[in-house]
Amino acid sequence: MYYPSVQLKYALTKNQNLRLAYYKALARPGFAELIPDGPDGEFFKEIGDPKNLQHTLAIILIYAIELYSCDGRQVLLGVFYKNIQDLLRFQQ
């Protein structure tokens, strides 16, 4: 499996940039999610379930405009989209 990351930057002027980013990532379960019984957490008891765990997959898109002034200040405005699949959830 490939999990690419791509960033494109386009200079509108000397002090303005447009940025587009695409990022795909995989998060594997931690050890506490895999063991059949675990320590008491801060708010819940951690109990693993190794049979039904899936990797969490995230796809992120970012669109931003960057504005820079002559005195070193910057303003960054952007929007992003996240699609997270098979998110680990804790049951009580």
N, C-alpha and C positions, 0 to 999 in steps of 0.2 A: 504494500500500500504506500502511496505517496501522499504527503501532506504539504502541498506547496504554499508558499508565501510570496506575494508579488506586491511591490509598491511602485506606483508611477507618479512622477512629479512633473508638472508642466509650469514653466515660468511665464506668467501673464505679462508682468513688467519686472523691473529690477527689484521692486519691493513687494511683489504679490506672487504667490504660488497656488496652484491647485494640486491637491494630492488625492490619489485613489489607492486604496490598499485592499487586498484580499488575503485572508489568512484562514487556513484550515488546520485544526489541531485535534489531537487525541489525548484524553486523560485516562490513565489506567487507575483502577481501584487501589486504594491503599491497603496495607496489611490488616488494619482493623476491620475493613469491610469483607475480608476473605475468611477470617477465622470464625468458627461456629459460635464462640462466646468471647466476649471482650470485656475490657474494664468499664467501670461507670464513667460516663462522660460528664460534662458540666451540667447538661440538662436532660440527658437520656442515657440509657445503657446501650453501648455499642455492641451489636450482634451482627456477625457476618453471615453471608449467604453466598458461598462460592459457586453454587450451581446455576443461579439465575442472573449473575452480574454481567453487565455489558460494559464495554468501554464507552465513555462519554465522548461524543464527537461534536465539535463546535466549528461552525463556519461563520466568519466575521467579514463584513464589508464596511469600509470607512471611506467617507467622502469629506474632504476638508478644504478650506481656503485659509491661507496663511498671509497675514498682512504685517509687514515690518516697517517701522519708522526709522528715520535717520538717527535718532538718539538711542537706538538699541531696544526700544519697546517692540512688543509683538502682540498681535491679536490672532488667535486661532479659533476658527468657527468650523464646526463639523457635525456630521450626523453619522450614526453607525447602525448596522443591522446585525443581530446575532441570531443564529439558528442553532440551538443546542439539542442534541438527540441523546436519548438514554441517560438522562441525568440521574445520578445516584440520589435516592431519597431515603430519609430515615423514618421508620415507622415506630410509633410508641405503643 
